Amino acid sequence: MNPPDKGNQIPQPMRRDGTGWVDLGPRNVMRDRQNPNMLVPPVTDAGLLPNLKFSFSDAFMTLNHGGWSREVTIRELPIATTLAGVNMSLTPGGVRELHWHQQAEWAYMLLGRARITSVDQRGRNFIADIGKGDLWYFPPGIPHSIQGLEEGCEFLLVFDDGHFSDLNTLSISDWFTHTPKDVLSANFGVPESAFADIPFEQVYIYQDEIPGSIEEDEVESPYGTVPLPFTHRLLAQRPLITPGGSVRIVDSRNFPISKTIAAALVELRPGAMRELHWHPNNDEWQYYISGQARMTVFTGNGNARTFDYQAGDVGYVPFATGHYIQNTGTETVWFLEMFKSDRFVDVSLNQWMALTPHELVASNLCVGPELLDALRKDKWPVVKYPGYGYVP
């Protein structure tokens, strides 16, 4: 049997050296086109690394009047034990009802605007309007709500437990539903008839009117407002700019309330890459906002595997394992890398080598001045060199 005509542009599991062969059986060609480095792995891939990728497009969608949600947890991506993510959208006026979690909630606004409210354990309240590129963080057990403003909104929620599910949280409607009415009456000091129309099940997301100005919504607390703001304007933060892109790091140093989740918003222009590095504090949970990228993860003992990512995908990197992220398309890649930690830390392969005696590096790797003289003592999280890089 002869291979099909190359002019049909159908990708085949074959390398230029002749290894592999055509796939003429049942297949998902669109999926193969999205995953060229899984269909034809780099020759450097080896071993049995588990899956490190899951797309929100493959997640179950919960639809409500007022918005939708879908999640990627340890159920969808078994290796992701430290963090779980929820992608949610609210209509103009749509409400994620009053609720709280046993886990911390970290969020990034992808588009649109929303209003969030909260009250802490001392009765100090908080209200704020959130726009694209803004963050919020609610510690475990702190009650809150989210409501879409005029244009609606879409956001990413990240929780500091891979087993988390947003459909298994503590909601005010659910609690009312499962509390005897005579108990509610005794608790609030009103007749049982006041609870005649409470929901018969958890509301979760519902449609409401678009709220008025934030001044109209504010409720004055005798205890004041929370001492540490629950929000942070990440895009307003000055980035670290290097050839090929930028990085904005946010953790407890510049967002003090965020005690259990640290993050970086990374920009990779075409031809650029997030340099070879690793993180010595915890696993990395990634969310891809735009563009196309590939990542190879090296776990030692001859094990390495490459994955392809695009907007809406989740990536995962086990603790302290080496990896890079490379822009493989013609558009800028934006992605978030997040950690169950109060601090963002990483170790640069280039910087490590530059700050190690060069004779030792040379004898270890059998390399010469061409590489040794190019090493950098300062860290560039994103790199791009003229004449070098991935060519789509």
Secondary structure, 3 states (H helix, E strand, C coil): CCCCCHHHCCCCCECCCCCECCCCCCCCHHHHHHCHHHHCCCCCCECCCCCCEEEHHHCCCEEECCEEEEEECCCCCCCCCCCEEEEEEECCCEEEEEEECCCCEEEEEEEEEEEEEEECCCCCEEEEEECCCEEEEECCCCCEEEEEEEEEEEEEEEECCCCCCHHHCEEHHHHHHCCCHHHHHHHHCCCHHHHCCCCCCCCCEEECCCCCCHHHHCCCCCCCECCCCCEEECCCCCCEEECCEEEEEECCCCCCCCCCCEEEEEEECCCCEEEEEECCCCCEEEEEEECEEEEEEEEECCEEEEEEEECCEEEEECCCCEEEEEECCCCCEEEEEEECCCCCCCEEHHHHHHCCCHHHHHHHHCCCHHHHCCCCCCCCCEECCCCCCCCC
